Amino acid sequence: MKIGEISLKAGAALAPMAGFTDAPCRRMAARHGASFTVSEMVSAKALTFGDKKSFRLMAHGRNDAPWGVQLFGAEPETMAQAVRLIQKVDYDFLDLNMGCPAPKITSSGAGSRLMQDPVLAGQIVRAAVQASDGRPVTVKMRLGWDNQHLTAREVALRCEEAGAVLLTVHGRSREEMYQPGIHPEEIRRVKEAVSIPVLANGDVASADDALRLLEETGCDGVMVGRAALGNPWLFEQIAAALEGKPLPPPPTLRQRMAEMRRQIEEMCEEKGEWAAMPQARSQAMHYMAGLRGAAGLRRACSGLSHFSDVDELIRRVMEENPIR
Ligand SMILES: Cc1cc2nc3c(=O)[nH]c(=O)nc-3n(C[C@H](O)[C@H](O)[C@H](O)COP(=O)(O)O)c2cc1C
């Protein structure tokens, strides 16, 4: 599979997740076999105001897999301006957000609000494609605004016509947020409507889930979000399953803790401890999944304030889980 001219290896892509998929997280996913990674969403409008925080979201981007910058916005001209402003950033492709359900985003007309206006969605893609220096443009969308208006097929056709080279479809409407389960048959309708590659997204938590979703949707690949947090080994497992190889063994607890430590260390190096530690708390909690004493350990995660606290957390994890 390709994003324009960029060849992808077999495997799942890492979904963009605001507050989580910073450079260390993406680097780790790529190291474990993610086919590509995407930044946290960046506001096109904020970029045009010169907002430093927004530019920082694109720092240290390069990793072992192709990586994209995800932009959100509601106006074609602002999108074009933002794309021109980030030309010096060393990214591989641009991804446009048409899926975010947060009122803060949709109230401005961006994110999943665009699912209500396929024509505008197409205009935004065209503006990004025309402003881009040749780097390809992809789109990530939901199925529609609500279940009475599943517009993904129409939006997808507009995006393709406007020059998008790959689509990812999260199989829920905006109204469904993250519940109940996804609708693979609706993702399939999108896949069957367009001739560019389509990735299916939603609720993939194992190699079996990935194979099933591909089977149900006929898609070219899958994208994984929440289940990869604290578990980058999922990418290796999915890649092996896609290649028909035996699944690699799960990581030992020591390996899990070492990966968590490395991730938080890189976060501190790149953002400074003060900015990194609040985010490190939520990252660390995901590494506690399934452990004995997980509730108490998660509470300990919420108390992490300095990088040195991570070693104390690891000591406690190992003590409470001696035989893992
Ligand atoms: C905390 C969080 C932040 C997210 N941020 C973004 C984002 O910035 N851009 C985006 O397109 N989707 C975002 N999403 C949606 C995910 O990319 C993905 O579509 C969704 O979580 C479903 O996939 P999953 O079941 O594998 O997690 C976010 C999801 C979560 C849970």
The ligand as an SDF file (V2000), in Angstrom:
LIG
                    3D

 31 33  0  0  0  0  0  0  0  0999 V2000
   -7.4780   10.7140   23.5760 C   0  0  0  0  0  0  0  0  0  0  0  0
   -7.8300   10.6720   22.1210 C   0  0  0  0  0  0  0  0  0  0  0  0
   -7.3880   11.6920   21.2850 C   0  0  0  0  0  0  0  0  0  0  0  0
   -7.7120   11.6770   19.9340 C   0  0  0  0  0  0  0  0  0  0  0  0
   -7.2340   12.6710   19.1180 N   0  0  0  0  0  0  0  0  0  0  0  0
   -7.4420   12.6130   17.7730 C   0  0  0  0  0  0  0  0  0  0  0  0
   -6.8510   13.5640   16.8960 C   0  0  0  0  0  0  0  0  0  0  0  0
   -6.1020   14.4620   17.3120 O   0  0  0  0  0  0  0  0  0  0  0  0
   -7.1260   13.4380   15.5700 N   0  0  0  0  0  0  0  0  0  0  0  0
   -7.9300   12.4450   15.0670 C   0  0  0  0  0  0  0  0  0  0  0  0
   -8.1380   12.3740   13.8620 O   0  0  0  0  0  0  0  0  0  0  0  0
   -8.4760   11.5220   15.8930 N   0  0  0  0  0  0  0  0  0  0  0  0
   -8.2460   11.5770   17.2010 C   0  0  0  0  0  0  0  0  0  0  0  0
   -8.7550   10.6010   18.0220 N   0  0  0  0  0  0  0  0  0  0  0  0
   -9.4940    9.4650   17.4330 C   0  0  0  0  0  0  0  0  0  0  0  0
   -8.5280    8.3020   17.1280 C   0  0  0  0  0  0  0  0  0  0  0  0
   -7.5940    8.6630   16.1470 O   0  0  0  0  0  0  0  0  0  0  0  0
   -9.3180    7.0620   16.6380 C   0  0  0  0  0  0  0  0  0  0  0  0
  -10.0200    7.4090   15.4780 O   0  0  0  0  0  0  0  0  0  0  0  0
  -10.2920    6.5410   17.6850 C   0  0  0  0  0  0  0  0  0  0  0  0
   -9.7130    6.5020   18.9720 O   0  0  0  0  0  0  0  0  0  0  0  0
  -10.8060    5.1460   17.3110 C   0  0  0  0  0  0  0  0  0  0  0  0
   -9.7440    4.2390   17.1810 O   0  0  0  0  0  0  0  0  0  0  0  0
   -9.3410    3.2110   18.3780 P   0  0  0  0  0  0  0  0  0  0  0  0
  -10.5960    2.4760   18.7480 O   0  0  0  0  0  0  0  0  0  0  0  0
   -8.2900    2.3360   17.7680 O   0  0  0  0  0  0  0  0  0  0  0  0
   -8.8420    4.0440   19.5110 O   0  0  0  0  0  0  0  0  0  0  0  0
   -8.4830   10.6170   19.3860 C   0  0  0  0  0  0  0  0  0  0  0  0
   -8.9180    9.5950   20.2220 C   0  0  0  0  0  0  0  0  0  0  0  0
   -8.5940    9.5990   21.5690 C   0  0  0  0  0  0  0  0  0  0  0  0
   -9.0630    8.4720   22.4470 C   0  0  0  0  0  0  0  0  0  0  0  0
  1  2  1  0
  2  3  1  0
  2 30  2  0
  3  4  2  0
  4  5  1  0
  4 28  1  0
  5  6  2  0
  6  7  1  0
  6 13  1  0
  7  8  2  0
  7  9  1  0
  9 10  1  0
 10 11  2  0
 10 12  1  0
 12 13  2  0
 13 14  1  0
 14 15  1  0
 14 28  1  0
 15 16  1  0
 16 17  1  0
 16 18  1  0
 18 19  1  0
 18 20  1  0
 20 21  1  0
 20 22  1  0
 22 23  1  0
 23 24  1  0
 24 25  2  0
 24 26  1  0
 24 27  1  0
 28 29  2  0
 29 30  1  0
 30 31  1  0
M  END
$$$$
